[in-house]
Amino acid sequence: MENLIALLIAAPLLGAAVLLVGGRRLDRVGHWIGTLLSAASFVFGLILFADLLGKNAEHRTLIKHLFSWVPVAGFQADATLRLDQLSMTFVLLITGVGSLIHLYSVGYMEHDERRRRFFGYLNLFLAAMLLLVLADNYLLLYVGWEGVGLASYLLIGFWQHKPSAATAAKKAFLVNRVGDMGLSIAIMLMFATFGTFAFGPVLSHATDASQGKLTAIGLMLLLAACGKSAQVPLQSWLGDAMEGPTPVSALIHAATMVTAGVYLIVRSGAIFNAAPDAQLAVTVVGAVTLLFGAIVGCAKDDIKKALAGSTMSQIGYMVLAAGLGPIGYVFAIMHLVTHGFFKAGLFLGAGSVMHGMNDEVDMRKYGGLRTYMPVTFITFGLGYLAIIGFPGLSGFFSKDKIIEAAFAKGGTEGWILGGAALLGAAITAFYMTRVMLMTFFGEKRWQPDENGHEPHPHESPKVMTIPMIVLAVGSVFAGGLFSIGDRFLHWLEPVTGHSEGHSPVSAWTVTGATMVCLLVGVGIAWAQYGRKPVPAVAPRGSLLTRVARRDLLQDDFNHVVLVRGGEHLTRSLVYVDHTLVDGVVNGTAAGFGGLSGRLRRLQNGFARSYAVSMFGGAALLVAATLLMRAV
């Protein structure tokens, strides 16, 4: 069975190689090659999952040593893969949802002349993401981490003929490089502290290191997670990344790349458990981001950017749970999985709407689409109900558990974190109801474009709707299945650990408060967008609305602090270089030049000058001799 672990990565990696190197002869079948190899990886994952289920909990870790990567004295880096309950969960999510997105892309990218290359990039992304979650050490994880960054750059900027797409790809790449520096520094600190970067020795000996070193490692890991998972303060790239094709948004921004930071924190749980300051920083980042993303999502008229704000917010919930330690690790991953279903379904639904609306993304130009696109309406609607936490659907089980865990943290910190999570639930209900009403309800608001072409909304082909239906089923049932008998908790507990905590409020109280928040959010959205006509042009709005439309000034902040700050720093360094460094160098050179010029005058080639010099020297010697005798 261990050999199948390598095949999980090898299948999509082979697809990427064939599609990117095979040339135009594969244009007609390239999309099916990419989809079949992605599905093959999912099948391998199912076989391995069945094998793990047949083992006792303590024997559910499979190790596959591939080769000695860097065999150097004192520095041993092995290419070794680890399959346990945590990585198995990610394997099934990545390959399962990824294969559905591949199938959807067959229809969505049907008329794109570079479709083969697109599927090659999708396969490359899957291979890198699988390497990230299957690596048995942080250095090999870093290889997958960077591979995901490269593939995301290629996919976000796939339509690079659009300046906005090319700029978005560069922005995502550069912002993530900041986080990647955090991961690289963390790995260096691990090696300096433990003499290795393998998961086993590092995590088992975490308590042997000093608090200062563990806090530094934890903060650097958090910085890395902020980059990949678009958390404050490295969240600015996510909204712009919507310039990529919609299947990219579903794959990268729902089920895979943005969850990598959550995986990193949970996998490194032993480090954070022993570094309470770093753990507190994780919870603060998660709480701030879940509110930040929710507020941004309220103000977006672009359907994909509204969902991007939602993704930022929901990942914030996961990071918050991961920061709670053993109280929340399992629920962070549980919400990650359920989110993979309903958010991927929502993005694919948005792509289906765009497909039927001539690629229009402005929700103010939609309206009444439920009658034109019934399958999209139902599947999108089920994803909507799941994400707002409607009772019985996936989000109800996973998000409620995070809110309960936040209160179980105890003390003032627990009340603050639990209150933030409840407020986020109310805002989520508001902005997602807003998306639903503006898109599928009310009167039609679309108009002919500048060429006189009016959209003709229609349902997407089956190759696109079938994946949406499957994801909708997962959005409805996944959370409930996980919760029966605490199955998911018992599955992950041997890897992540779990403790109940001591909540000052009962689970029923939390559920009731969450339902009140849900109803308030839905009610406000209905009063504003359901009972009133939606204007074709967004009104000016309040100061908060205008600031939220500009992503709460995150780009303005980056421009003032980083860009302008960098410019001033550069000018200061140039001034110091020109005045101080160059001044010392040039001054020294000028001094020696002047001295040599003066000394040169003593060697002018005239005999009379030399005779005078000799006479003067002799006179000085005689005078000195007489003076010494007189003394």
VEXSETI-819967 format. One line per 5 residues: number of its first residue (from 1); their letters; for each residue x, y, z of C-alpha. Coordinates in steps of 0.001 Angstrom, whole numbers, plus 524288, in hexadecimal, padded with zeros to 5 digits. Last residue first. Layout:
N
NUM) A) X,Y,Z | ... $
***
This chain:
631
631) VARML) 9211E,916F1,857EE | 92AA6,91DC1,84F15 | 92E93,910C7,84934 | 92055,90D74,84623 | 91DFD,91A93,83FCF $
626) LTAAV) 92A1A,91967,83774 | 9259B,90C2B,83274 | 917C5,910FB,82FAD | 91CE3,91C8A,8282E | 925FD,9140F,82048 $
621) LLAAG) 91ACB,90A89,81D28 | 91190,91581,81980 | 91BA3,91B84,81094 | 91DDC,90E6E,809F1 | 90F5C,90D07,8078A $
616) GFMSV) 90E40,91AA0,80205 | 919DB,91859,7F922 | 91435,90B7F,7F464 | 906FD,911A6,7F1EA | 90D5D,91D2C,7EADC $
611) AYSRA) 9152E,913AC,7E27F | 908AF,90BA9,7DF73 | 901CB,917EA,7DB27 | 90D7B,91BFE,7D2E9 | 90DA9,90EA1,7CC66 $
606) FGNQL) 8FF8D,91030,7C767 | 8F7AE,90372,7C5CC | 8EB70,907BA,7CD99 | 8EC22,8FDA0,7D8A7 | 8E97B,9062F,7E463 $
601) RRLRG) 8DCF3,90ADF,7DDCE | 8D7A5,8FCF8,7DE24 | 8D6FD,8FDA8,7ECD3 | 8CCA2,90822,7EB95 | 8C49B,9005D,7E1FF $
596) SLGGF) 8C630,8F416,7EA44 | 8C0BC,8FB48,7F5EB | 8B538,90062,7EE15 | 8B208,8F2D7,7E8CB | 8B373,8ECC0,7F625 $
591) GAATG) 8A9C6,8F65D,7FB95 | 8A091,8F4FD,7EFEA | 8A04B,8E61E,7F17D | 89D76,8E74A,7FFED | 892CC,8F134,7FD44 $
586) NVVGD) 88CCE,8E894,7F2A0 | 88C07,8DCD8,7FBAA | 88786,8E46F,80787 | 87DC5,8EC6E,7FFC3 | 878FD,8E068,7F846 $
581) VLTHD) 87576,8DA02,80522 | 87093,8E62F,80BFA | 86A73,8EF35,801EA | 866C0,8E64E,7F697 | 863E5,8DA09,7FE64 $
576) VYVLS) 85CF8,8E167,80938 | 854A9,8E85A,7FF0E | 851C9,8DB89,7F805 | 84E05,8D536,80502 | 844EB,8E072,8080C $
571) RTLHE) 83ED9,8DFD7,7FA79 | 83CB5,8D133,7FC0E | 83692,8D2F1,8096D | 82DAF,8DD82,80418 | 82995,8D4C6,7F8C5 $
566) GGRVL) 82791,8C92D,801BC | 81EF8,8D131,80AA3 | 81743,8D5C4,7FEF5 | 8156C,8C7BF,7FA78 | 81499,8C13F,807D2 $
561) VVHNF) 80D93,8CA8F,810F4 | 80610,8D34B,807A2 | 8039E,8C94A,7FCED | 800EF,8BE23,80643 | 7F757,8C68C,80DD6 $
556) DDQLL) 7F097,8CACF,80156 | 7EFEB,8BC9B,7FD17 | 7E99C,8B8C4,80A07 | 7E074,8C470,809DF | 7D52C,8BCB7,80FB0 $
551) DRRAV) 7D453,8B51F,802E9 | 7D171,8C171,7FB12 | 7C306,8BE18,7FAE6 | 7C434,8BCB6,809A4 | 7C8C0,8CADD,80ABD $
546) RTLLS) 7BD1A,8CF83,802EE | 7B3D7,8C753,80B27 | 7B9FF,8CC04,817DE | 7B896,8DA32,8138E | 7AA59,8D7F3,81087 $
541) GRPAV) 7A4BF,8D565,8031F | 7A79D,8DBBD,7F611 | 79CCA,8D42B,7EF87 | 7A06E,8C89D,7E6D6 | 79B85,8CA5F,7D905 $
536) APVPK) 790D6,8C1B5,7D39D | 788D6,8C3B1,7DFF3 | 78395,8B758,7E67B | 774E9,8B89A,7E823 | 7708B,8B7D1,7F64A $
531) RGYQA) 76A90,8ACB9,7FE18 | 77553,8A2D0,7FB76 | 7817B,8AB57,7FB88 | 780EA,8B3B8,807D5 | 77658,8AD25,80FD2 $
526) WAIGV) 77AD1,89FB1,80B5D | 788EE,8A2B3,80F08 | 784D6,8A781,81C7F | 77C94,89B5F,81E9E | 78722,891E2,81A2B $
521) GVLLC) 7910B,897DD,82386 | 78775,89840,82EE2 | 78308,88A4C,82C46 | 790F8,88535,82C27 | 7948E,88CA8,83886 $
516) VMTAG) 788C9,886E1,83F6C | 78C8D,8795F,83AA1 | 79A55,87B2C,83FD3 | 7952E,87F63,84D13 | 78CA9,87336,84DA7 $
511) TVTWA) 797F5,86A61,849D7 | 7A0AE,870AC,85415 | 7963A,86F08,85E75 | 7943B,860DB,85A8C | 7A2D7,85E46,85BAC $
506) SVPSH) 7A2A6,86382,86992 | 7A978,86FE6,86DE3 | 7B570,871E9,87685 | 7BCC7,86805,86E2B | 7C709,85FB3,874D3 $
501) GESHG) 7D00F,85955,86AF0 | 7CC86,84CCB,863E2 | 7DA1C,847FF,86096 | 7DEF2,84224,853DC | 7EB56,83CA6,84DE5 $
496) TVPEL) 7EF65,83FE8,84008 | 7F481,832CD,83B39 | 7ED2C,828AF,84370 | 7E167,83204,843FA | 7DF56,8328B,8354A $
491) WHLFR) 7D632,826EE,83358 | 7CFE4,827E8,840C8 | 7CC16,83607,83E20 | 7C725,832BF,8308A | 7BE78,827F5,835AC $
486) DGISF) 7B8B2,82FB2,840EB | 7AE02,82558,841C7 | 7A756,82BC8,8365B | 7AE46,838E0,834C2 | 7B5CF,835DA,82858 $
481) LGGAF) 7A986,830F2,821AF | 7A251,83D71,82567 | 7AD14,8462E,8204F | 7ADFD,83F02,8134F | 79F53,83E66,81055 $
476) VSGVA) 79ABB,84B1E,80A4C | 7A718,85113,804DA | 7AB71,843AB,8003C | 79EE6,84263,7F860 | 7A133,8500A,7F2FB $
471) LVIMP) 7AEE3,84BF3,7EEE3 | 7A941,84088,7E727 | 79F14,84966,7E0D5 | 7A951,85387,7DCE0 | 7B1EC,848D5,7D728 $
466) ITMVK) 7A63A,84454,7CEF3 | 7A2C1,85243,7CAAB | 7AF3C,854DE,7C30B | 7AFF4,84899,7BAA1 | 7A128,84971,7BA35 $
461) PSEHP) 7A149,855F1,7B244 | 79E6D,8631E,7B8D4 | 79099,86846,7B9F7 | 78D1B,8743D,7B21D | 78D45,882F0,7B374 $
456) HPEHG) 78C6C,88A3B,7A682 | 794FE,89633,7A840 | 791F4,8A1E1,79F76 | 79B6A,8A552,7949D | 79A36,8B39B,79060 $
451) NEDPQ) 7A8C8,8B55A,78E71 | 7AA0B,8BDDB,79AA0 | 7A339,8B33E,7A289 | 79492,8B0D7,7A2A3 | 78E50,8B1C8,7B02F $
446) WRKEG) 78D08,8A8A3,7BBB2 | 7841A,8AC1B,7C6F5 | 77A99,8A0BE,7C799 | 77087,8A2A3,7D245 | 77265,89D5C,7DFEF $
441) FFTML) 77941,890CF,7E3D9 | 784C8,888A1,7DF1B | 790B7,89156,7DF3E | 78DAE,89CE9,7E811 | 7863B,89461,7F1AB $
436) MVRTM) 7908D,889BF,7F2E4 | 79BFB,8932D,7F3EC | 794DD,89B2E,7FE4C | 7917B,88EB9,805A3 | 7A011,88BA5,80573 $
431) YFATI) 7A359,89939,80A77 | 799A1,89909,815B7 | 79B30,88B00,81A66 | 7A9E8,88CD7,81AA0 | 7A847,89973,8226C $
426) AAGLL) 7A06C,8923A,82CC6 | 7AA2A,886F0,82D68 | 7B589,89081,82E78 | 7AEFC,896BA,83A3B | 7AE0B,88956,8407D $
421) AAGGL) 7BC81,8868D,83DDD | 7C070,893C9,84359 | 7B857,89146,84F96 | 7BE9F,883F1,85169 | 7CC2A,889D9,85019 $
416) IWGET) 7C942,894B8,859CD | 7C233,88BCF,86374 | 7CD07,881A0,862DF | 7D7B6,88BB5,864E5 | 7D0A8,89129,870B4 $
411) GGKAF) 7D115,883FE,87761 | 7CEF3,876EC,870D4 | 7D3EC,870CA,86445 | 7C6E7,869B6,86460 | 7C0A2,875DB,85E65 $
406) AAEII) 7C925,8743A,85261 | 7C697,86596,8521C | 7B7E7,86804,851B6 | 7B9B1,87182,84662 | 7C233,86796,83F59 $
401) KDKSF) 7B835,85CC8,8417F | 7AD7B,8658A,83C2F | 7B56E,8677A,82FD0 | 7B6D3,858E4,82D40 | 7A915,85403,83008 $
396) FGSLG) 7A129,85F22,82A27 | 7AA87,86039,81EB7 | 7A71D,8529A,81A2F | 7984A,853E1,819CA | 78EE4,84FC1,8247D $
391) PFGII) 78BCA,85D56,82999 | 78FBC,86849,82036 | 79DC6,86C24,82332 | 79F63,877B0,819F4 | 7A8CC,86FA9,811B0 $
386) ALYGL) 79FAD,86415,8104C | 793C4,86C0F,80C71 | 79B94,872DB,801D6 | 7A11F,86609,7FCD9 | 7933A,860D9,7FBFE $
381) GFTIF) 78F2B,86D0C,7F49F | 79A62,86BB7,7EB11 | 795FE,85DD5,7E817 | 787BB,861E5,7E6B7 | 78A3F,86E2C,7DEAF $
376) TVPMY) 7943F,867A7,7D5D9 | 78AA0,85CC2,7D30B | 77F8B,8667E,7D095 | 786F6,86FAC,7C767 | 77CF2,87822,7C037 $
371) TRLGG) 77289,87863,7CAD7 | 77C6B,87A89,7D5BC | 782DD,88573,7CE03 | 77957,88FC2,7D2E7 | 783A8,89A50,7D48B $
366) YKRMD) 790E0,89C87,7CE17 | 796C4,8A9A9,7CA58 | 79864,8AE40,7D86F | 79F9C,8A17D,7DAB0 | 7AAF7,8A689,7D285 $
361) VEDNM) 7B29F,89ABC,7CD82 | 7AE78,89A7B,7BF27 | 7B555,88F65,7B7E9 | 7AB0E,88F42,7AD00 | 7A014,88CC0,7B6D0 $
356) GHMVS) 79E42,87DF8,7B5A1 | 7AC8B,87AD2,7B7F3 | 7AD16,8853B,7C299 | 7A205,87E69,7C9BA | 7A8F0,87152,7C82F $
351) GAGLF) 7B582,87762,7CD44 | 7AE37,87C58,7D937 | 7A8ED,86E9E,7DB31 | 7B6B6,86940,7DA1B | 7BACE,872F9,7E486 $
346) LGAKF) 7AF6F,86F46,7ED43 | 7B1F0,860C0,7EB8D | 7C04E,86275,7EF05 | 7BBC0,86A16,7FAEF | 7B1EC,85FA8,7FEF4 $
341) FGHTV) 7BAAA,853C8,7FDB3 | 7C7D8,85921,801E8 | 7C12B,86026,80D13 | 7BCC3,852F0,81246 | 7CADE,84E64,811F6 $
336) LHMIA) 7D0C0,85A94,8181D | 7C5E2,85AF0,82236 | 7C9E3,84D52,82690 | 7D839,85108,82635 | 7D62B,85C9A,82F62 $
331) FVYGI) 7CCE7,85446,83783 | 7D772,84A18,839EF | 7E17F,8543B,83E08 | 7D822,85BD5,846D9 | 7D956,857AC,85503 $
326) PGLGA) 7E6C5,851B1,85279 | 7EC00,85F58,84F97 | 7E309,86B26,84EDC | 7EB7A,870C3,84407 | 7E69D,86653,83AA9 $
321) ALVMY) 7D8A6,86ABA,83D55 | 7DC01,878E0,83A36 | 7E33D,8746E,82E09 | 7D726,86CF1,829A7 | 7CE0B,8786B,82C40 $
316) GIQSM) 7D764,8815C,824DB | 7D6D5,877B5,8198F | 7C83F,87A98,81981 | 7CA9F,8894C,81912 | 7D499,88902,80E11 $
311) TSGAL) 7CBAE,87FEE,80674 | 7C026,88934,8086C | 7C82D,8949A,80383 | 7CB36,88C64,7F782 | 7BCB8,8892F,7F613 $
306) AKKID) 7B9B4,897B0,7F53D | 7C4F7,898DE,7EBAD | 7BF00,88E55,7E323 | 7B19B,894C7,7E2F7 | 7B6FA,8A24D,7DFB5 $
301) DKACG) 7ADD0,8AB88,7E71A | 7B68D,8AB67,7F315 | 7B2BA,8B2A3,7FF83 | 7AE92,8A7AB,808A8 | 7BA27,89F05,804EC $
296) VIAGF) 7C3A4,8A938,80A40 | 7BCD2,8A8C1,81779 | 7BD79,899E0,817B5 | 7CBD2,899C1,813F6 | 7CFB8,8A2F6,81EF1 $
291) LLTVA) 7C727,89C25,82902 | 7CD0D,88EB6,82669 | 7DA59,8951E,82503 | 7DA72,89B80,8326B | 7D651,88EF1,83947 $
286) GVVTV) 7E026,88689,831E6 | 7EB8A,88FD6,83403 | 7E850,890EF,84282 | 7E73E,8822A,843DA | 7F470,8800B,83D60 $
281) ALQAD) 7FAF3,88A8E,845B8 | 7F605,88388,851DE | 7FC89,87717,84D31 | 80952,87E5D,84B27 | 80894,88368,85918 $
276) PAANF) 804C3,875F2,85E3E | 810DB,86F36,85895 | 81097,860E6,85CE9 | 80350,85E40,856C4 | 807E3,865D1,84AC1 $
271) IAGSR) 81360,85CB5,8489C | 80B5E,85069,84B0B | 80104,8554E,8417D | 80A61,855E0,835FB | 8014A,84D93,82D77 $
266) VILYV) 7F604,85652,831CA | 7FD53,862C5,82E45 | 8022D,85DB7,82126 | 7F4D8,85821,81D81 | 7EE5C,8653B,82052 $
261) GATVM) 7F879,86BFB,817C6 | 7F604,86252,80CBE | 7E765,86545,80CEB | 7E8E8,8709F,80386 | 7EF6E,86789,7F9C9 $
256) TAAHI) 7E56D,85C92,7F9AE | 7D6B2,85C5A,7FB08 | 7D0F1,869CE,7F90C | 7DA3C,87407,7F3B1 | 7E347,86B85,7EB9D $
251) LASVP) 7D9A9,861FC,7E589 | 7CD43,86A2F,7E4D4 | 7D47A,87694,7E0F4 | 7DC08,86F02,7D6B9 | 7CF36,86998,7D174 $
246) TPGEM) 7CAF0,877EA,7CFF8 | 7D5DF,87B9A,7C69A | 7DF9B,8851F,7CCC8 | 7DC03,89341,7CF9A | 7D6D2,88E94,7DCCA $
241) ADGLW) 7E4F4,88F81,7E17D | 7E2A1,89DFE,7E3EC | 7DA25,89ABB,7EFAE | 7E43B,89166,7F561 | 7F07B,899B3,7F422 $
236) SQLPV) 7EDFA,8A32B,7FF5F | 7ED7A,898E2,80A23 | 7FB65,899B2,80F41 | 7F86B,8A151,81BD6 | 7EEDD,89AF9,81ECA $
231) QASKG) 7EC41,88D79,81930 | 7ECE6,88992,80AF3 | 7EEDD,87AF9,80D98 | 7FBE9,879D6,8069C | 801AC,8866D,80BF2 $
226) CAALL) 7FBD2,885F1,81987 | 80050,877CC,81B0B | 80E71,87BA9,81875 | 80D86,88685,8227D | 807B4,87CC7,82C18 $
221) LMLGI) 8132F,87399,829DD | 81C56,87EFB,82CBE | 814BF,88210,83927 | 81574,873E6,83D95 | 8241F,872DB,83B23 $
216) ATLKG) 8269D,87F67,842D1 | 81DB5,87AE7,84DD6 | 82494,86DB7,84E46 | 831E9,87438,84EFA | 82DDA,87D74,859DB $
211) QSADT) 826EC,872EB,861AC | 83323,86A85,861FF | 83391,85D3F,85B73 | 830C1,85037,86234 | 82208,851AD,86089 $
206) AHSLV) 82372,8508F,851D3 | 82A4F,8436C,852DE | 81F58,83B0E,84D1A | 81BED,8455D,842FC | 829B2,8473A,83DD3 $
201) PGFAF) 82DB3,838E7,83E7A | 821A9,833C9,83741 | 81F47,83ED4,82DA3 | 82CDE,83E94,827A2 | 833F3,84BAE,8280C $
196) TGFTA) 84052,84753,82EE7 | 84AEA,84C10,83836 | 84081,84FC9,84225 | 84319,85E39,8448B | 84B77,86258,838DE $
191) FMLMI) 84392,85978,82FEF | 836D8,85EDB,83510 | 83BA4,86CDF,833F5 | 83F44,86A93,825C0 | 831D6,864A7,82317 $
186) AISLG) 82B29,87054,82982 | 8335D,879AD,82146 | 82F00,872AB,814D4 | 820CC,872F4,81928 | 8211F,8817B,81C3F $
181) MDGVR) 827CB,88478,80F55 | 81CA9,87D3A,808C2 | 81319,886B3,80EF7 | 819C5,8923D,80888 | 81AAD,88A99,7FBC7 $
176) NVLFA) 80BEF,888FA,7FC77 | 80A24,89790,7FABF | 812FE,8972E,7EECE | 80C3C,88BE3,7E7EF | 7FE80,890BC,7EAA7 $
171) KKAAT) 8020B,89E42,7E5A1 | 8089A,898C9,7D987 | 7FC9C,890A5,7D65B | 7F37C,89C31,7D8B8 | 7FB98,8A4E5,7CFB6 $
166) AASPK) 7FB0D,89AEC,7C4AB | 7EC70,89953,7C69A | 7E9E0,8A80C,7C6B4 | 7F24F,8A9FE,7BA97 | 7E9CB,8A046,7B31B $
161) HQWFG) 7F23A,8990F,7A922 | 7F6DE,89166,7B501 | 7EAAC,88900,7B4B1 | 7F16C,87E68,7BC8E | 7F600,88869,7C691 $
156) ILLYS) 7EEDD,88203,7D1F6 | 7F29F,874A1,7CCA8 | 80129,876FE,7CA82 | 802D4,87E11,7D77E | 7FB15,87366,7DE66 $
151) ALGVG) 80418,86926,7D87B | 8103D,87038,7DD47 | 80AFC,87232,7EB06 | 8067B,86407,7EBC8 | 8141D,85FC2,7E7CF $
146) EWGVY) 819C6,86889,7F25D | 811DB,861CA,7FCF9 | 8148D,85476,7F6EB | 82324,85707,7F836 | 82109,85CAC,805D5 $
141) LLLYN) 81A43,8501C,809F9 | 826C9,84924,80601 | 82E35,8520A,80F46 | 82402,850CD,81A06 | 824CF,8421B,81ACF $
136) DALVL) 81BFF,83684,817FA | 815EE,83C7F,80BD3 | 80816,837D9,808B2 | 8010B,844E6,80A47 | 80A6D,84CFB,8020C $
131) LLMAA) 80CD9,8422E,7F826 | 7FE35,8415E,7F5D5 | 7FDA1,8500C,7F3A0 | 808D6,84F74,7E9E2 | 80296,8443A,7E23D $
126) LFLNL) 7F555,84AEF,7E229 | 7FB3D,857A3,7DD24 | 8029E,850BF,7D25D | 7F616,84A02,7CE33 | 7EEFE,85715,7CD7E $
121) YGFFR) 7FA6E,85D05,7C5E8 | 7F9C4,85207,7BBF4 | 7EB14,853FA,7BB32 | 7ED39,8622D,7B789 | 7F78D,85E65,7AD7E $
116) RRRED) 7EDD0,85598,7A6B3 | 7E371,8605C,7A6F9 | 7EC06,86A16,79FC6 | 7E243,86C67,794B7 | 7D79B,86F85,79E86 $
111) HEMYG) 7CA5D,86B9D,7991D | 7C7BA,86041,7A23D | 7CD76,866C1,7AE56 | 7C0DD,865FE,7B64C | 7BCD9,858E2,7B0BA $
106) VSYLH) 7C932,8512C,7B376 | 7CB4D,859E5,7BF54 | 7BFF2,85368,7C667 | 7C6C3,84641,7C520 | 7D377,84BCF,7CA87 $
101) ILSGV) 7CBBD,85233,7D58F | 7C5CA,84506,7D8F8 | 7D362,83F03,7D8DB | 7D87E,8498A,7E210 | 7CD20,84771,7EB6E $
96) GTILL) 7D0DD,8392D,7ECA9 | 7DFA3,83A77,7EB1E | 7E170,84595,7F4BA | 7D6FF,84153,7FE72 | 7DB05,8330C,7FE57 $
91) VFTMS) 7E967,8366E,7FFF1 | 7E65C,8407D,80A84 | 7DF7E,8368B,8130B | 7EA64,82CBB,81099 | 7F46B,836DC,81513 $
86) LQDLR) 7EDA3,837F9,8223D | 7EACC,8297F,8242D | 7F88F,82563,8209E | 80057,82463,81419 | 80E74,828B6,81523 $
81) LTADA) 81795,82A1E,80977 | 82661,829F8,809D0 | 82FDE,83154,8011C | 83ACF,83190,80AFA | 84302,83D05,80FA4 $
76) QFGAV) 84E9C,839B3,81848 | 8578D,844C2,81C8A | 86267,84131,82611 | 86A1D,83A00,81BAE | 8631C,83C05,80EC6 $
71) PVWSF) 858DE,83325,808AC | 8500D,83D4F,80206 | 84470,83675,7FBAC | 845D2,828AB,80093 | 83B5B,82163,7F8F3 $
66) LHKIL) 82CF0,81DC8,7F8E0 | 82A3F,819E5,806F2 | 81BCD,816C9,80878 | 81620,817BB,81626 | 8085D,81328,8197D $
61) TRHEA) 801A9,817B6,825F4 | 7F4E6,81125,8299E | 7FAE6,8076A,83313 | 7F700,80E51,83FC1 | 7E8E8,80FA9,83B33 $
56) NKGLL) 7E78B,8011E,83850 | 7E795,7FD7F,82A01 | 7DC87,7FA92,82083 | 7D900,808F0,81F55 | 7E6E1,80B88,81AC2 $
51) DAFLI) 7E566,801D9,80F86 | 7D871,807DA,80B6B | 7DEE7,81531,80B22 | 7EA2F,80FC2,80316 | 7E0B3,80A84,7F8F3 $
46) LGFVF) 7D918,8174F,7F8F4 | 7E597,81F0B,7F6F4 | 7E9A4,81698,7EB76 | 7DC41,81959,7E5A4 | 7DE2B,827F8,7E7B1 $
41) SAASL) 7EB66,8274A,7E0E6 | 7E4E8,8207B,7D580 | 7DAA7,82B5B,7D50F | 7E58D,8355A,7D354 | 7EB6F,82CC1,7C8C9 $
36) LTGIW) 7DE3A,82BC9,7C208 | 7DBDF,83A86,7C26E | 7E94A,83E11,7BCFB | 7E834,8340B,7B208 | 7DA56,838A6,7AF21 $
31) HGVRD) 7DEBC,846BF,7ADA6 | 7EA18,842B3,7A4F8 | 7E178,83B4D,79B4C | 7DFE0,844BB,78FF4 | 7EBBF,84D20,79306 $
26) LRRGG) 7F4D0,8416C,7943F | 7FB81,84324,7870B | 7FDA9,85149,78B00 | 8095D,84E26,79370 | 80C92,842C3,79C6C $
21) VLLVA) 81513,84ABC,7A5AA | 80ACC,851B2,7ADEB | 80077,8471C,7ACCF | 8097C,83B86,7AEE1 | 81104,8419F,7BA1E $
16) AGLLP) 804D2,84685,7C118 | 7FE1B,83964,7BF98 | 809F9,83252,7C4E9 | 809BA,83B47,7D0C1 | 7FB28,8388A,7D237 $
11) AAILL) 7FDDB,829D6,7D31A | 80AF5,82A4F,7DA45 | 805A7,8313D,7E645 | 7FBD4,826D5,7EA63 | 804D6,81CBE,7E435 $
6) AILNE) 80ED0,81F3E,7EF08 | 804D6,81B6A,7F948 | 80112,80F67,7F153 | 80E61,80980,7F41A | 80B4B,8093F,802AE $
1) M) 80000,80000,80000 $
***
